[in-house]
Amino acid sequence: MAPQRRIDRVLDPAYRAEVDSCSLDELRQRHAELLEIETEVSYVRRLAQGRLDILRAEIDRRAAGRPVSDLIADLPAILADDGPSAGVAASNLPRLLAPSMSIEWNRGLEPLVSDATLANLPTLSDGELREAIGRLEELEREVSATRRQLHGILDAVKGALGEQFRVDPAESR
């Protein structure tokens, strides 16, 4: 039997249910682990969103009858990030913006890093382009839902950490 993935383990309701009974050290370990996983999930989401933005721009380019060179010239603007919508203090910004190089690309995520869709963009039919967009939109929805779940668990761990500090302030040192 394959070992359980970290994401599956932390999303299991039992993981969250155990939070209130964890020691301070266990809570700190869980917090660090959740931040690592959230960074990986956020990275996958950003990759999907970037690809979606490029594919949508290609549809617009084709509709306007513009050359491929215009799409290439527009890439910096297409991929520009407006930053977090909430203030930095209110956001769940990860400490790292990219996951560890050991991230495993499996369970349908392989196309984000290995397929040739972007390299072959000018040769794709409109149907193939729309199909790729549909797959990426579904992936982005799934990853966003997972990310929201992770944020809920992360909030529970942060709350338990805060409670531990209130109970025994000496433990916070």
N, C-alpha and C positions, 0 to 999 in steps of 0.2 A: 504494500500500500504506500502511495506517495505521501510524503510528510505534508502536514497542513501548512498552507501559506500563512504568513503573518497577518495579512489583511483579513483572511477568513477567521483566524483566531480572535482578533480584536473586535471584529464585527459580530461575533457570537454573543448573544444576550448574556451569557454567563460571565463574560469578561467584564461587562459593565456592572453586573450585579455584585461582583466581588470587590468593586472599588472601595466601598465603605469599610471593608474589613482589612484592607491592605495597610501595611506598615508605611512609614514615611519613605523609607528606602525603596520599597516596592512601588509606591506612587511615583517617585522620581524616575524609576526605571520605566514604568509604563508611560509617563509623560514624554520621556526621551524617545521611546519606541514609537509612540503615536506621532510625534513630530516628524520622525524619519519617514513613516508610512505616508503621512499627509503630504510631505514634500514629493514623494514618488507619485502619488495620485495627482497632485497639482501639476507636476511636470507632464504627465501623460495628457492631462486635460489641456494644458497649454499647447502641446504638440498637435493635438486634434484640432483645437481652435485655429492655430496658425495654418494648418493644412486647409481647413474649411475656408478661411479668409482668402487663401490663394485660389482655391477652386471656384469660389464665388466671383472673385475678380476676373477669372478666366471666362466665366459665363458672360459677365458684363462686357469684357473686351470683345468677345465674339459678337455679341449683340450690337455693339457700336461699330463693328467692322475695323477695329484698330489692329495694328500689327503686334506680333508677339513681343517685339522689342519694347513696346509700351508697358506690357505686363512686367517685364524684367525691370524697367526703369521705375515702376511703381512699387516694387517689392519693399523698399524701406518704409514707405507710408502704409502699405498693406499690413505689414508685420509690426508696426509701431504699437506700443502698449501705452494706454493712457494712465496706467498705474492703478493702485487700489482705489475702489470707490469710497471706502471708508477711510477715516484718518488712520495713520500708522498705529496709534495707541489702541484703536478699536478693532483693528484688523487681526487676522490670524496669520500674519506674514511668517513664513518659515525662516529659520536662521540660515538655511541654505536654499538657494533657488533651483538647484538641480540635485537629483538623487545621486547616490553612490554609483560609481561606474559598474558595480556588480548587480545593478537592477536586472531582474529577469524579465525578458520580453516574451510573455506567453499568454495563453488564454485569449487569443484573438488580437493582441496588441502588436504583434510582429509587423503588420503593415505600416505602423507609424514610423518605423525605423528602417524597414528593409524593402518596401515595394518601390516600383519605378513609376508610380502615377505621376509625380511631379516632373520627373525627367522626361516622361512621354506626353506631357500635357498637350502640346500642339497636335499630336496625332490621335488623341482620344476623340471618340464620337461624342456628340452632345448627350446621348443616352448613357454612355460609359461615365461621363463626367457627372451627370445627375445621380447615377447609381453610387459612385464613390462618395458624393456629398451625402447621400442618404445613409450610407454605412458610417461615415464620420459623425453625422448628427446623432445617430443612435448611440455610438460610442461615447460621445460627449455628454449626452443625457445620463447614461449609466454611470460614467465617471463622476459627474457632478452630484448625482444622488449618493454615491459612495462617499464622496468628499463631505457632503452634509452630514452623513451618519458619523463619520470620523470626527467632525467638529463637535457633534453632540457628546461623543464619548470623551473627547479631549476636554470639553467644558466640565463634564462630571469629574474627571481626574483633577482638573484645576480646582474645582470646588472642594474636593476631598483634601487636596493639599492645603488649601486655605483653612479648612476646618482643623487639620492637624496642627497648623501653626497657631491657631487660636487656642486650642486645647493645651498645648505645651510650647510656648514661645522659645524655650531653650532648644527645642528640636530643630528650629529653623537655622541654627548656626552651623 
